[in-house]
């Protein structure tokens, strides 16, 4: 068995192995979609394949819709070659349930895959010019929206694209803005640009990025002022906010073996040269949420029939803050940081450590007082499910090392927003925060690349890693010295932490915890025990 269109014609061999197969005419769907595209997604990674592509598949299976999705990749082009083109844009979703059962689904809703380079950009311009296009969504990770570096200055490629014009854009956001300009020039049809990344107010971040280029190009004479008006008019170009939640680890070798035992010959895992982990399949948990602001000026497919919740912006913001700033993402980051320091290789393994369970419960407890109940999902029930069922699930092969990727882009959202809420609150203050400062100190300790047992490890990829390591140079676990002089520039960096930790009254506490963690082997665990157990 091979994962391609031709092999899929023999449905019996797949169904005998208990694969759920698409129940629609894929060739007809592909033809309709190519002629009149409706949904383009940018970011061809695992969260898209496990969640968004499956949403559209449900609509197709139930005849609620008759068009598929076009996907594009703007960062790692090997994903398109190895995970899409090689398999006729098919993939296998392996759902890992908490009772150990697995569910295998062949996903066929993706009918075209593109790169945002010279080979695929002309086709993307065709799609953006199509009046039928309703949605351009994206999962490009939090760092994908950054226009500035840690020092607050614009990144060089952003400056270059702004001064070079839309025809010469090289950065991802520059290319996206150029595509919007192409749509404007070809009739200015309405469109919704939907960020589905774990960013606070993600729609606004996307709007600000696109508007930066629109404004710069108008000022530099590359575009007429009508383009800026188009970007600023929500009735023509909208930027809905969203909240997405589904744990999707890297493809797991055990899952690959299961598929090979089923007879799939091309189920091997692949690591690209950009260290993206891909495979013809994606493994993910069963739990999933997608909440989107219902602002689609050109219409949209009936995604609510596949479980998507549509609501107003305020409710999305409440739901997003509940999840990203309190109930899941901060807990994930804490387990990643300390999981690496304690040499764990699975999140579920870290959740067997009573001390870390105590830490994540304390983090949630510090966040809940400033979370507003969105009304559509209960914060208390959500976090209880996360701690008792989702994170401890031994069948989800997620790793601290994966979650620790790009932590510098996550810290200001996952912890900075809660700190801001404490500063603005009349009922709580930052003096009561303990677990959050522990995680911030733990992250700085993690950056030193030495485990709590004294073994060296390589920190996960992070765009600011070289800069952060340079600022921490000279700090060695076990060596007594004045750490604070090295920490001051970091702890006062509001871009890095979301707030100036000195102004928030937390810098000294973070520095103290960091100093405690940089003693002899075992200092990290002793610090957590002292702060979380002996002093509580």
Secondary structure, 3 states (H helix, E strand, C coil): CCCCHHHHCCHHHHHCCCEECCCCCHHHHHHHHHHCCCEEEECCCHHHHHHHHHHHHHHHHCCCCCCCEEEEECCCCHHHHHHHHHHCCCEEEEEECCCCCEEEEEECCEEEEEECCHHHHHHHHHHHHCCCCCEEEECCCHHHHCCECCCCCECHHHHHHHHHCHHHCCCHHHHHHHHHHHHHHCCCCCEEEEECCCCCCHHHHHHHHHHHHHHHHHHCCCCCHHHHHHHHCCCCEECCCEEEECCCCCCCHHHHHHHHHCCCCCCCCEECCCCCEECCEEEEECCCEEEEECCCCCCCCCHHHHCCEEECHHHHHHHHHHHHHHHCHHHHHHHHHHHHHCCCCCHHHHCCCHHHHHHHHHHHHHHHCCCCCCCCCCHHHHHHHHHHHHCCCCCCCCCHHHHCCCHHHHHHHHCHHHHHHHHHCCCCCHHHCCHHHHHHHHHHHHCCCECCCCCECCCCCCCCHHHHHHHHCCCCCCCCCCCHHHHHHHHCCHHHHCCCCCCCCCHHHHHHHHHHHCCCCCHHHHHHHHHHHHCC
